[in-house]
């Protein structure tokens, strides 16, 4: 469930966590984190920058949590998902305590997906590709 000592917010705290992260990182930089599907490319770029910059998992932990909250919030706003607290089995499977439930009932782990991008890298862990292959979206999903 994240790093030792790291507090993962509950589902009802994820939207404000994503908003606070976006406010913090966009205050210093002109990053287009506008909750659009296209902004997931920016998330890929930021995670890759952390990897290439030599950040270890512990140092990058807070940023990865913020980016995971952001990706989850994109799913909430653009795919009709809802933040949920995982049950014990889901926590064991995903290694996280919170994720999103899609309109069709499927659950996804955006926090873990961002961590995978950081740890593994490569196109198969792209957050943009995650969106493109995402099952369970609402039919009315907004364009990028």
N, C-alpha and C positions, 0 to 999 in steps of 0.2 A: 504494500500500500504506500507507494512513494518511498521517500528516504526516511531513515530513522530520525525521529524528532520533527519531521515535516508534517504539518497538519493539513490534511486534505479537507476542503470545505464540504459541507452537506449540500445536497441538491439545491435547496432553497437559497444557498449562498453563491451558486455558480454564476448566475447572471451578473450580480454586483461585482464578483471577482473578475469576470471578463471585462466589465466596463472600467474598473479601476486599473487593470493592466493596460488596456488600450489608452486610457488617459495618461498613464505614466510614460509609456513608450512613445506615444505620438507627441507628447509635450516637448521631447528632446529631438525628435526626428520627424521628418515628413513621410511617415510610413502610411500607405493607403490601407489601413485596417478599418474598413467600413462595413464589415460583416457580410460582404458580398462573396459569392462563390469564387470569383476571380482573385480575391484577397488570399485565398488558400495558397496560391503560388508564392505570395510574400511570406507566409508561414514556412513553407519549404525553404525559402531563401534564408530566413532568419535562423532556422534550426541548422541548416548547412553551415552558416557562418559561425555558429557556436562550435560546431565540430571542428571546422577548419581553423578556428581561433585557438584551439587547444583547451577549451573549457572541459573540465571533468564533470561527471554527472552531479557530484555534490554542489559544485559552484553554479552549475546551470539549473539546478533543481527548481528554484523559484521562477525563473524565466520559462522553463518547460511547463510548469504548472499553469502559468498565465497563458501560454500559447495553447495548451490543452483546453483551458476554459474558453478561450476565444474560438477554437475549432468547434467545440461543443455548442457554443452560442450561435455559430453560423448554421449548424444543423437545426437548432431550435427555430431560428428565424427563417431559414430558407427551405427546410425540408419537413417542417411540421413536427419536429421532435419535441420531447419534454425532458427536462432534467429529472433523474431519479436516483435515489439512494439504492445501491445494489443490496440484494439479500446476501446471506452468508455464502451460498454456493456461487453466486456471481462474483462476489469479492474474491473468493478463492480462485476462480477461473481467470478473471481479468487482472487481479493484483491491484485493484483500485476499489474505492468505496462508493464512487459515484460515476454515473455515465448518462447516456440519453436513451430514451425509448422512442422508437419511430412509430408513426401512425399505424403500421401493421403489427405492432407489438414486439418487433425485434429490438434488442438492446445492443448498443455500441459503446466503445470505450475510447473517446477522443483523447483523454489524458494519456492512456497507454499508447495510442497511435503516435502521438507526438514524441513520447519517449523512444518508441521503436525507430522513428525517423532519426533521432539523435544517436542512438546506439548502433543501429545497423546502417543507416543511410541508404542511398541508392534509390532508383526510380520506383522500385516495388513498395517502398515505404512512403511515397509521396502523399501529402495531404490532399493535393488537388486530384490525384488519381483516386484516392479514397472516396472523394465526393462523386467522381464520375462513375464509379462502380458500386456506389452505395445502394443497397437494397432497402426497401421499405419507406422510401420518401413519399410525401404527400404528392398527389398528382399535379397539384397546382404550384409546384416549386418555382420560385422566382428565378428569373434569368440572371446570369452573372453580371 
